[in-house]
Amino acid sequence: MISQPLEQKKYTAQEYLDWEVTAQQRHEFINGDIIPMAGGTPNHSKIILNFGSVTNFALKSKNYDVFVSDLRLHIPEKNIYTYPDIMIVEGELELQSGRKDTILNPCLIAEVLSNSTQGYDKDEKFQAYRTIPSFREYILIDQYSPHIEHYRKTNTNQWLFTEYQGLSSILALGIGEITIPLSDIYDKVNFESE
């Protein structure tokens, strides 16, 4: 989740990285702007934990690593640093030069949508993610109802869209060739509380 930039000053990426090390909360960096990330809801947190746990278990004997929420991603082509809800990396982890906390090579990114971030996650953020050479699957998870939008790269500049609706649906990921029931992703999520 994002909110408004801290100040009307433009920062360098290095200023952001130096400042973020001691910051009390996480921030995104978007082309010179440092933007505080708002806190999530219980459903948001449950969905991240569920999706991360299910994919981590399903990929346990395969050459993938699953990361949840607190690992930073650098998108050099767009001059962005961000914290996706879930990232999956295939093979060797590529870190930004000189950093141990910032990766460059996710193959899958999942975002749990909120009312405040839905448009950004579907448009500008997805456009930025598509500049990452290793990136080939994008999962958008609704936190207010059992609904998932799945984009899978099929060729250069071509993405296949699949929509999943309802707890009985089964999400089919290309990475690792795994399937995940939406009932597992939404386990213990209380839609009425939202």
C-alpha positions as CSV (number, residue, x, y, z in Angstrom):
1,M,0.0,0.0,0.0
2,I,1.3,3.5,-0.8
3,S,0.4,7.0,0.3
4,Q,1.8,10.5,-0.5
5,P,5.5,11.3,-0.9
6,L,7.3,12.6,2.2
7,E,8.3,16.0,0.9
8,Q,8.3,17.8,-2.4
9,K,12.0,17.2,-2.7
10,K,13.5,14.7,-5.2
11,Y,15.9,12.2,-3.7
12,T,18.7,10.2,-5.3
13,A,18.4,6.4,-5.1
14,Q,21.5,6.3,-2.8
15,E,19.9,8.9,-0.4
16,Y,16.8,6.7,-0.3
17,L,18.8,3.5,0.4
18,D,20.8,5.2,3.1
19,W,17.7,6.6,4.7
20,E,15.7,3.4,4.4
21,V,18.2,1.4,6.5
22,T,17.3,3.3,9.7
23,A,13.6,4.2,8.9
24,Q,11.0,3.1,11.3
25,Q,8.6,2.0,8.5
26,R,9.1,0.9,4.9
27,H,9.0,3.2,2.0
28,E,8.9,2.9,-1.8
29,F,11.1,5.0,-4.0
30,I,9.6,6.0,-7.3
31,N,11.8,8.1,-9.6
32,G,13.1,10.5,-6.8
33,D,10.0,10.4,-4.5
34,I,10.1,8.6,-1.2
35,I,6.6,7.3,-0.4
36,P,5.6,5.8,3.0
37,M,3.9,2.4,2.8
38,A,0.6,2.3,4.7
39,G,-0.1,-0.7,7.0
40,G,-2.3,-3.5,5.9
41,T,-5.5,-5.1,7.2
42,P,-5.7,-8.6,8.9
43,N,-7.1,-10.0,5.7
44,H,-4.3,-8.5,3.7
45,S,-1.7,-10.1,6.1
46,K,-3.5,-13.5,6.1
47,I,-3.6,-13.7,2.3
48,I,0.1,-12.9,2.0
49,L,1.0,-15.5,4.6
50,N,-1.3,-18.1,3.0
51,F,-0.1,-17.5,-0.5
52,G,3.5,-17.4,0.6
53,S,3.2,-20.6,2.7
54,V,1.3,-22.6,0.1
55,T,3.7,-21.7,-2.7
56,N,6.8,-22.2,-0.5
57,F,5.5,-25.7,0.4
58,A,4.5,-26.6,-3.2
59,L,8.0,-25.5,-4.5
60,K,10.0,-27.0,-1.6
61,S,11.9,-29.6,-3.8
62,K,12.2,-27.3,-6.8
63,N,14.7,-24.5,-7.6
64,Y,12.6,-21.6,-6.4
65,D,12.7,-19.3,-3.4
66,V,9.6,-17.5,-2.0
67,F,9.9,-14.1,-0.3
68,V,7.1,-12.3,1.6
69,S,6.7,-8.5,2.0
70,D,10.0,-7.3,3.6
71,L,12.5,-7.9,0.8
72,R,13.0,-5.0,-1.5
73,L,12.9,-5.1,-5.3
74,H,14.9,-2.8,-7.6
75,I,13.5,-2.0,-11.0
76,P,16.4,-0.2,-12.7
77,E,14.7,0.8,-15.9
78,K,12.0,2.7,-14.0
79,N,14.2,3.9,-11.1
80,I,11.9,2.2,-8.6
81,Y,12.5,0.4,-5.3
82,T,9.4,-1.4,-3.9
83,Y,8.3,-4.1,-1.6
84,P,6.0,-6.5,-3.4
85,D,3.7,-8.6,-1.2
86,I,5.2,-11.9,-2.5
87,M,8.1,-12.6,-4.9
88,I,9.3,-15.9,-6.2
89,V,12.8,-16.3,-7.6
90,E,13.9,-19.2,-9.8
91,G,17.5,-20.3,-9.5
92,E,20.2,-18.1,-8.2
93,L,19.2,-14.9,-6.3
94,E,20.5,-11.8,-8.0
95,L,21.2,-8.9,-5.6
96,Q,21.8,-5.3,-6.5
97,S,25.5,-4.6,-6.5
98,G,26.7,-3.7,-3.0
99,R,23.3,-4.6,-1.3
100,K,22.2,-7.7,0.6
101,D,18.5,-6.5,0.9
102,T,17.5,-5.7,-2.7
103,I,16.8,-8.3,-5.4
104,L,16.6,-7.9,-9.1
105,N,15.2,-11.2,-10.5
106,P,11.8,-12.3,-9.5
107,C,10.0,-14.6,-11.9
108,L,6.6,-14.2,-10.1
109,I,5.2,-11.3,-8.2
110,A,1.9,-11.3,-6.3
111,E,0.1,-8.3,-4.9
112,V,-2.9,-8.3,-2.5
113,L,-5.2,-5.5,-3.7
114,S,-6.7,-2.9,-1.5
115,N,-9.1,-0.1,-2.5
116,S,-6.2,2.4,-2.3
117,T,-3.6,0.5,-4.3
118,Q,-5.8,-1.5,-6.8
119,G,-5.3,1.0,-9.7
120,Y,-1.6,1.5,-9.1
121,D,-0.9,-2.3,-8.8
122,K,-2.9,-3.1,-12.0
123,D,-1.4,-0.3,-14.2
124,E,1.8,1.6,-13.3
125,K,3.3,-1.1,-11.1
126,F,2.5,-3.9,-13.6
127,Q,4.0,-1.8,-16.3
128,A,7.2,-1.3,-14.3
129,Y,7.4,-5.0,-13.3
130,R,7.3,-6.0,-17.0
131,T,10.7,-4.3,-17.6
132,I,12.3,-7.0,-15.4
133,P,13.8,-9.6,-17.7
134,S,13.1,-12.6,-15.4
135,F,9.5,-11.6,-14.6
136,R,6.9,-13.8,-16.2
137,E,3.9,-14.2,-13.9
138,Y,1.8,-11.6,-12.0
139,I,-0.9,-12.5,-9.5
140,L,-3.4,-9.9,-8.3
141,I,-5.3,-11.1,-5.2
142,D,-8.5,-9.4,-4.1
143,Q,-8.8,-9.2,-0.4
144,Y,-12.5,-8.4,-0.3
145,S,-13.8,-11.4,-2.2
146,P,-12.3,-14.7,-3.6
147,H,-11.1,-13.3,-6.9
148,I,-7.7,-13.6,-8.5
149,E,-6.3,-12.1,-11.8
150,H,-3.4,-14.0,-13.2
151,Y,-1.1,-12.7,-16.0
152,R,1.4,-15.1,-17.6
153,K,4.0,-14.0,-20.1
154,T,3.7,-16.1,-23.3
155,N,6.1,-14.2,-25.6
156,T,7.8,-10.9,-25.8
157,N,5.2,-8.2,-25.1
158,Q,2.4,-10.9,-24.9
159,W,0.6,-11.8,-21.7
160,L,-2.2,-14.3,-21.1
161,F,-4.9,-13.2,-18.7
162,T,-6.8,-15.8,-16.6
163,E,-9.4,-14.9,-14.0
164,Y,-10.3,-17.1,-11.0
165,Q,-13.6,-16.5,-9.1
166,G,-14.8,-18.3,-6.0
167,L,-13.3,-20.5,-3.3
168,S,-13.7,-23.7,-5.4
169,S,-11.5,-22.3,-8.2
170,I,-7.9,-23.6,-8.6
171,L,-5.1,-21.2,-9.6
172,A,-2.6,-22.8,-12.0
173,L,0.9,-21.3,-12.0
174,G,3.3,-21.8,-14.8
175,I,6.3,-21.6,-12.5
176,G,6.9,-25.0,-10.9
177,E,3.7,-26.2,-12.7
178,I,1.8,-26.1,-9.4
179,T,-1.9,-25.6,-8.7
180,I,-3.4,-23.9,-5.6
181,P,-7.0,-24.0,-4.5
182,L,-8.3,-20.5,-3.8
183,S,-9.7,-21.9,-0.6
184,D,-6.1,-22.3,0.6
185,I,-5.2,-18.7,-0.4
186,Y,-8.2,-17.4,1.4
187,D,-8.0,-19.7,4.5
188,K,-9.3,-17.9,7.6
189,V,-10.1,-14.7,5.7
190,N,-13.2,-13.0,7.0
191,F,-14.7,-11.1,4.0
192,E,-17.5,-9.7,6.3
193,S,-14.9,-7.8,8.4
194,E,-13.8,-5.8,5.4
